[in-house]
């Protein structure tokens, strides 16, 4: 069974708001000129592009995916070997925007990621995203049982 784990929006929360705004403005303007079509494409790209991880527990493989426009999935399947390990890592991303009054707006997104490591403890890809350390540990244990991997 293949599961899809959504990770992040590629342009952050401010990019999502700007992209969706451009998308809807483009829908209104497409009736008046072809500029609206350009705004629809630009808004859909910025507003809906995201990253995710597909996990195939039956064939024991994972795929990190960039989802262009929210629907076109690109990525490469990685076969899981017995020498690979799972681990937990804290992720902290800060998105910064500047207002017209030259004030900064910082949005911090802090979470825990279940990461797939190779045999040399080098990070390969993030697999799951959790809000707390306890839920990340539970998800890592569950994935470890399903994929027959040890936890780092």
N, C-alpha and C positions, 0 to 999 in steps of 0.2 A: 504494500500500500504506500502510495506517495503522499506525503504531507507537505504543505507549503507554510513556511515560517516567515512572516513579514518582519523585516528588520528596520529599515530607515527610509525616509523620503530623501531623495538625492539632493535637493536644493533646500532642505530644512523647512521649518514651519513658516518662515517669512516668504520663502519661494513658493510654497504651496498656496498661500493666500494671494500672492501676486499673480501666479499662474492661473488660478481659477478665476480671478477677476478679469484677466486678459481674455480668457476663454469665453466668458459670458459677454464681454464687450464685443468680442469678435462675432459672436452669434447675432447680436443686434446689428452690427455694422455690415455683415455679409449681404444684407438686403439692399444696401446703398452703394457698396463698392467692393472690389476684390481685396482691398486691404483687410477686410474682416476675415477672409480665409487665412491670411498670414497670421493674424492675431489668434485665431482658433488653433492653428498648428503650434505656434509659440507657447500659448497658454497651456495647451494639453501636454506639451513636452515638459515645461517647468513645473506645472501643477501636479501631474500624475506620475512622473517617473520615480521609481522606487527600487529598493533592493530587497531580496528575499533569498531564502535557502530552501531548496527542495530536498526532502529526505525520503529515500526509497529503502524501506526496511527489509523488503523481500529480497532484493538483489544486492543489498548492502553497499549503497552508493549515495553520494550527496552531490548537490550542484548549487553553487553560488550564482545567483541570477540578477542581472540588471533588467528591470522591466520598463522598457522604453514606452512612453505614452501610457503606462499602466497596463498594457496588454501584450506587447511584444517581448517575450522572454528570451534572453541570451545568456549563455553560460556553458560550462563544460562539466560533464559528469566526472566525479572522482570516485574510483573504487576504494572501498575501505578494506584495509589489511589488518591483520591481528596485531601488528607492531604499532599501530596508531593508538592515540590516547585522547581522552576528553579532559578538559579543564575548564575552570571558571575564571573569568577576568572582568574586572570592573571597567565599565566604559563611561566616559564623561565627555560629552560633546557640547560645545558652546557655539551658538549661532549669534552673530552680531549684525545689527542693522543700524543705519544712521538716519535720523529724521531730518527734515528740512531745517530745523533749528539747530542742527549740528549736535544733537544729543544722541548718545548711543543707547541702544536697546539690546541687552544681552538676554538670551534664552538658553538656559542650561538644561541638558537632557542627560540624566545620570541613570544608568541601569547596569545589570550584570549580564554577561554573555557566556553561553556555553560554546567553547572553542574546540575545534578539532586540531590536534597536534600530530606531527609525524613522529617517527621513532627517535629523532634527535631533539625532541621538544621544541621544534620550530613551528610557529603558528601557521596553519593552512587556511582555514576559513572559520568565520563565526557560524554557528549552527542555530542557536536559539537565543532569544532575548527575554529577560525576566526583570521584574521590578525589584525583587528582593533576593538576598543571598540564599535564604532558605528555599525559595521556590526554584532558584537556579540549581541548587544541589539536588533537589528532588527530580528535576527534569534531566540533569546529567546522569543520575543513577538509572532512571527509566530508559534513557537513550542507550546507556552503556549495556543494559540487559538486552535491549532489542538488537543492537548492532554488535554485541559481544566484544565490547571495548572496555579497557580499564580506565579508571578515573585518576587523573594526575593530582 
